[in-house]
Amino acid sequence: MGYKSIGKRLQMAREEAGLSQEQLAARIGCSQSTLSNYEKGRRRLYLAQLEKIAEELQKPMEYFMQPLSDDAEGTGTKADRNCDPDAEALMAALARLSPAGRRLAVDFIIWLAQREEKIDA
């Protein structure tokens, strides 16, 4: 999972909440252009910032970590209906960690995914 997938989920959640980029950016303490770059996957989104976003949008952190499916309309995606057993186990393990532990785990997973994308390219 890369920044683009997380960014698309972020955009979907923001639109579902009925917020503009300007409104959400003001609530989380960043500029509209920074938020736009997060949504487009052009800028690294650190876990602390993602936690603020998740709180503002009233979404669990796991929502942003789910892969996108062909049905990218928002709620009710294929990923939501048929979650991979490994992904479910990962989400359950993440839920048991402290916030600091979750930050480390998510950062590692993002790093590993990017590493594998580079190897496959």
Secondary structure, 3 states (H helix, E strand, C coil): CCHHHHHHHHHHHHHHCCCCHHHHHHHHCCCHHHHHHHHHCCCCCCHHHHHHHHHHHCCCHHHHHCCCCCCCCCCCCHHHHCCCHHHHHHHHHHHHCCHHHHHHHHHHHHHHHHHHHHHHC
